[in-house]
Amino acid sequence: MRATARPRARVAARAAPRNGRARVLARAAPKKDEKGFFEADLVNDLKSVDGDETMSGLLSGDAQAIAGAVGLVANGVTSWSLWVLYNTGCGLPPGPGGSLGALEGVSYLVVTAFVVAATAKKIKTGSGLPAGPGGVLGGAEGISFLVALIGLGVLANQVLHFGYVPNAIPTEGGKCY
């Protein structure tokens, strides 16, 4: 027994700081109602979704309701674009006067803005964007993270299977349109 006690004592002595003062690191225990960085309460989040409240927020011009609705539409367009990109190697066609391509580009920017804003707020405050009227803003945030994750998978597929990433703006002689 004595032989095993000495090496432990030596290790402890070596680990002690030279100035003789030991530092103690204290970590605050999380509160019971606090969620971790990646934790979610899906059941209660879904219970808070209310279409009537969202619609009244949109009709009254509530900024959070409008931003959430724009985010949901942008997620739909971006998802459609990712599906076309995954299957064809090119994004959506330009459409009449380039309107469909412009909508696609703006949608990618909106989804990216949701992810960046929510991540920045989560890092700063510990919680993401507010739910907004009827949960529409929080819904757009959650779907934006999902679409961004799928987008990374489609990007990897694009590079592995097609060997290129299409230009954001079609160029003459380019592979897409």
C-alpha positions in Angstrom: 0.0 0.0 0.0 2.7 2.4 0.9 4.4 2.0 -2.5 1.3 3.1 -4.3 0.7 6.1 -2.0 4.1 7.7 -2.8 3.7 8.1 -6.6 0.4 9.7 -6.1 1.9 12.2 -3.6 4.7 13.0 -6.1 2.3 13.5 -8.9 0.2 15.8 -6.7 3.3 17.7 -5.6 4.4 18.2 -9.2 1.0 19.4 -10.2 0.9 22.0 -7.4 1.9 25.5 -8.6 5.4 26.8 -7.7 4.1 29.8 -5.8 2.4 27.6 -3.3 -1.1 28.9 -4.1 -3.6 26.5 -5.6 -6.2 27.9 -8.0 -9.7 26.6 -7.6 -11.9 26.7 -10.7 -15.6 27.1 -9.8 -18.3 26.3 -12.3 -21.8 27.5 -11.7 -24.4 24.7 -11.9 -27.1 25.3 -14.5 -30.5 26.1 -13.3 -33.1 23.4 -13.6 -35.2 25.4 -16.1 -32.2 26.5 -18.3 -31.7 24.7 -21.5 -28.2 23.8 -22.8 -26.9 25.2 -26.0 -28.3 22.4 -28.2 -31.3 21.4 -26.1 -34.8 22.1 -27.2 -38.3 21.5 -25.8 -40.0 20.5 -29.0 -43.3 19.5 -27.3 -43.9 22.9 -25.7 -42.5 24.7 -28.8 -45.1 23.0 -31.0 -47.9 23.8 -28.4 -47.0 27.5 -28.7 -47.6 27.5 -32.5 -50.8 29.4 -33.3 -51.8 30.2 -36.9 -54.4 32.7 -35.8 -52.0 34.6 -33.8 -49.5 34.6 -36.7 -52.1 35.8 -39.1 -53.3 38.6 -36.9 -49.6 39.6 -36.4 -49.1 39.7 -40.2 -52.3 41.7 -40.7 -51.3 44.2 -38.0 -47.8 44.6 -39.6 -45.8 43.0 -36.7 -42.2 43.0 -37.7 -41.5 39.5 -36.1 -44.5 38.0 -37.9 -43.4 39.4 -41.3 -39.8 38.4 -40.8 -40.9 34.9 -39.8 -43.2 34.6 -42.8 -40.4 35.8 -45.2 -38.1 33.3 -43.5 -40.5 30.4 -44.1 -41.0 31.4 -47.8 -37.2 31.7 -48.2 -36.7 28.3 -46.6 -39.1 26.8 -49.1 -37.4 28.4 -52.1 -34.0 27.4 -50.8 -35.1 23.8 -50.2 -36.5 23.6 -53.8 -33.2 25.0 -55.1 -31.2 22.5 -53.1 -33.3 19.6 -54.4 -32.8 20.8 -58.0 -29.1 21.3 -57.3 -28.7 17.8 -55.8 -30.5 16.1 -58.7 -29.1 18.2 -61.7 -25.9 19.8 -60.6 -27.3 23.2 -61.3 -29.6 25.5 -59.3 -32.9 26.9 -60.4 -33.1 28.3 -63.9 -33.1 32.1 -64.2 -36.8 32.3 -65.1 -38.5 35.2 -66.9 -36.2 38.2 -66.7 -34.0 36.4 -64.1 -36.7 36.7 -61.5 -36.6 33.1 -60.3 -32.8 33.2 -60.1 -33.0 36.5 -58.1 -35.6 34.9 -55.8 -33.3 32.0 -55.3 -30.3 34.2 -54.4 -32.3 36.4 -52.0 -33.7 33.2 -50.4 -30.2 31.9 -49.7 -29.2 35.2 -48.2 -32.3 35.3 -45.9 -31.7 31.7 -44.7 -28.0 32.6 -44.0 -29.1 35.8 -42.2 -31.4 33.7 -39.9 -28.7 31.3 -39.1 -26.1 34.0 -38.4 -28.5 36.2 -36.4 -29.8 33.2 -34.3 -26.2 31.9 -33.7 -25.0 35.4 -32.6 -27.9 35.9 -30.3 -27.5 32.3 -28.9 -23.8 33.0 -28.2 -24.5 36.4 -26.6 -27.6 35.6 -24.5 -27.9 31.8 -24.4 -31.2 31.8 -26.3 -32.0 32.1 -30.0 -34.5 34.4 -31.7 -37.8 35.1 -30.0 -40.7 32.9 -31.0 -42.7 35.8 -32.5 -46.5 35.9 -32.9 -47.7 32.3 -33.1 -44.2 31.0 -33.1 -43.5 31.9 -36.7 -40.1 33.6 -36.2 -38.9 30.7 -34.0 -40.2 28.3 -36.6 -38.3 30.1 -39.4 -35.2 30.0 -37.3 -35.4 26.3 -36.7 -36.1 25.4 -40.3 -33.3 27.7 -41.4 -30.8 25.7 -39.4 -32.1 22.5 -40.9 -32.0 23.8 -44.4 -28.4 25.1 -43.8 -27.4 21.7 -42.6 -29.0 20.0 -45.6 -27.2 22.7 -47.8 -23.8 21.6 -46.5 -24.7 18.0 -47.4 -25.8 19.1 -50.9 -22.6 21.1 -51.3 -20.5 18.0 -50.4 -22.5 16.0 -52.9 -22.0 18.6 -55.5 -18.3 18.7 -55.2 -17.9 14.9 -55.0 -20.3 13.9 -57.8 -20.2 16.9 -60.2 -16.8 18.3 -59.4 -17.8 21.9 -59.2 -19.9 24.5 -57.4 -22.1 26.4 -59.8 -21.6 30.2 -60.0 -24.1 32.4 -58.2 -24.5 34.4 -61.3 -24.7 32.5 -64.6 -21.8 33.2 -66.9 -21.6 32.7 -70.6 -20.1 29.4 -71.4 -20.6 28.2 -67.8 -21.9 24.7 -66.9 -25.3 26.0 -65.8 -27.7 28.0 -67.9 
